[in-house]
Every structure is written in structure tokens, then in C-alpha cells.
Amino acid sequence: EEITTTIGKLRNVFTDFKGIQADEAFLRIGNALNTLGAAGAATAPVISDFATRIAGQLGQFGFKSGEILGVSAALQELGTSAERGASGFNRVINEIATAPDAFSKRLQITGEVVSKFTKGEFNNFKDLVNNDLYKAFTLVLEQLDSLNLSTTAFSGVLKDLKINGQGE
């Protein structure tokens, strides 16, 4: 019964399941949770907990159910609690959405970087954010990694972008 309730909640918040029959949606969500649970250290109940906490906001930003479940599994595998991880992740996504110019400037995300990353689909970071926020988030992570920053420099970048966990 608990599993059915949880999957039902996810079906209600996943925007890409609107219009799909309930039994088909339950099957797809259940299979996704089983696959993610079998593929790593994350467990279906915790993935579901993360997903229900982040799906409302992320659905509004155009995230698909698979992206939400994948992020949820990754956050659990990093050892983050559902409460803190979901709040932090939503905050990062909100910062990217509200300050794309600050992110592109601070992380050196040029039009060339965006075009290469999206295979010519987009030519600037703001357009990418407005059209595919998940892909923009992925680019932010890749760009942070490619900068090879020291610990103190990395911390400075997070502080500048207001995503350092200090609630600024």
C-alpha cells in the first residue's frame, strides 16, 4: 500500500505523465525505481522521497521524470539526506534560472562552450537555461569540473554564485 501511495504521488507531480493511464504510469515509475535501485547504492524509497520533494519545482522548470529520478538517486548516493539535498538542489536550480548571466560569466560559459555542448542547438547560456534547464545544470557541472579549481577557488565560485550552502 505504501509503494502504491508513493508511486501515485510521483505520478501526480511528474508533468510528463499527464494524460497517461494510471496503470501505465505506475508501471513506468515502478520500473524506473527498480532499475535505479539495482544499478547503484540508492534505494527506491529514498529516491521517491527525494523525487517528491524536488519534482514540484523541477516540473515547472521542464525537468522530465527520468531526470528527476536520476538526480534523486545521485543525491542519495552522495549520502545527502532527502530534506537537505532536495532543498539545496532546488536552490541551485533556482539560482541558475534567476541568474544565468552570472553563471555564464563566473564559469566562463561562452557561446562557443554552449554551442559545442548542445551540438549547435543553443548559442548562449541564457537560451539554454530558458529551454532546457536540466541540460544547463549539466553544463554548469561539466564547466566547474573543467576549470580544475583548487578547493579554495571552488569554494569562492560557489560563494559568488550564492550556492555555497550558507543560505545567502
C-alpha positions in Angstrom: 0.0 0.0 0.0 2.8 2.4 0.9 4.5 1.7 -2.5 1.3 2.4 -4.4 0.8 5.7 -2.4 4.4 6.8 -3.2 4.2 6.0 -6.9 0.8 7.7 -7.0 2.3 10.9 -5.6 5.1 10.8 -8.1 2.6 10.3 -10.9 0.8 13.4 -9.8 3.9 15.6 -9.7 5.7 14.3 -12.9 4.4 16.6 -15.6 5.4 14.2 -18.4 2.9 11.6 -17.0 -0.1 13.9 -17.6 -2.6 12.1 -19.9 -1.0 8.7 -19.4 -3.2 5.9 -18.0 -2.6 5.3 -14.3 -1.6 1.7 -14.7 1.0 2.6 -17.4 2.4 5.4 -15.3 2.7 3.2 -12.2 4.5 0.5 -14.3 6.9 3.0 -15.8 7.7 4.7 -12.4 8.0 1.4 -10.6 10.4 0.1 -13.3 12.5 3.2 -13.1 12.7 3.0 -9.4 13.7 -0.7 -9.6 16.3 0.0 -12.2 17.9 2.8 -10.3 17.9 0.8 -7.1 19.5 -2.2 -8.8 22.1 0.0 -10.6 23.7 1.6 -7.6 23.5 2.3 -3.8 20.3 4.3 -3.9 17.1 2.7 -2.8 13.6 3.1 -4.2 12.0 4.6 -1.0 14.7 7.3 -0.6 14.8 8.1 -4.4 11.0 8.5 -4.1 11.4 10.8 -1.1 13.9 13.0 -2.9 11.8 13.0 -6.1 8.6 14.0 -4.4 10.5 16.9 -2.7 12.0 18.3 -5.9 9.5 17.3 -8.6 7.1 20.1 -8.0 9.6 22.9 -8.7 11.6 21.0 -11.3 8.4 20.0 -13.2 7.6 23.7 -13.5 11.1 24.2 -14.9 10.6 21.5 -17.5 12.5 18.6 -15.9 11.3 15.2 -17.1 10.6 12.3 -14.7 13.8 10.4 -15.6 15.9 13.5 -14.9 14.2 14.0 -11.6 14.6 10.3 -10.6 18.3 10.3 -11.8 19.1 13.4 -9.7 17.3 11.9 -6.8 19.4 8.7 -7.0 22.6 10.7 -7.4 21.8 12.8 -4.3 21.2 9.7 -2.2 24.3 8.0 -3.4 26.3 11.1 -2.3 25.0 10.5 1.2 22.7 13.6 1.3 19.6 13.5 3.4 16.4 13.9 1.4 15.5 17.1 3.3 18.8 18.9 2.9 19.6 17.5 -0.6 16.2 18.5 -2.1 16.3 22.0 -0.6 19.9 22.5 -1.7 19.3 21.2 -5.2 16.1 23.3 -5.7 18.1 26.3 -4.5 20.9 25.7 -7.1 18.4 25.2 -9.9 16.6 28.4 -8.8 19.9 30.3 -8.8 20.8 29.1 -12.3 17.3 30.1 -13.5 17.3 33.5 -12.0 21.0 34.4 -12.7 22.1 32.7 -15.9 24.3 35.7 -16.8 26.2 35.4 -13.5 26.8 31.7 -14.0 28.0 32.1 -17.6 30.3 34.9 -16.6 31.8 33.3 -13.5 32.1 29.8 -15.0 33.3 31.1 -18.4 30.4 29.5 -20.2 30.8 31.3 -23.6 28.6 31.0 -26.6 31.2 28.6 -28.1 31.0 26.4 -25.0 27.2 26.3 -25.1 27.2 25.6 -28.8 29.7 22.8 -28.5 27.9 21.3 -25.5 24.5 21.4 -27.2 25.8 20.4 -30.6 24.7 23.7 -32.1 21.2 23.7 -30.6 21.9 26.8 -28.5 24.4 29.6 -28.8 24.2 31.2 -25.4 23.7 30.0 -21.8 20.6 32.1 -21.1 18.8 30.5 -24.1 19.9 27.1 -22.8 18.5 27.8 -19.3 15.2 29.0 -20.8 14.8 26.0 -23.0 16.5 23.1 -21.1 17.3 23.8 -17.5 18.4 20.2 -16.9 21.0 20.5 -19.7 22.1 23.9 -18.4 22.6 22.3 -14.9 24.7 19.6 -16.5 26.8 22.1 -18.4 27.4 24.0 -15.1 28.7 20.8 -13.5 30.9 20.0 -16.5 32.2 23.5 -16.6 33.0 23.5 -12.9 34.9 20.3 -13.4 36.8 21.5 -16.5 38.1 24.6 -14.6 40.2 22.4 -12.3 39.9 24.7 -9.4 41.6 24.4 -6.1 39.4 23.8 -3.1 39.6 27.5 -2.0 38.9 28.7 -5.6 36.0 26.3 -5.9 34.5 27.5 -2.6 34.9 31.1 -3.9 33.0 30.3 -7.0 30.2 28.7 -5.1 30.0 31.7 -2.8 30.0 34.1 -5.7 27.1 32.2 -7.3 25.2 32.0 -4.0 25.2 28.2 -3.9 27.6 27.6 -1.1 25.1 26.2 1.4 25.2 29.3 3.6 21.7 30.4 2.7 22.8 33.7 1.2 
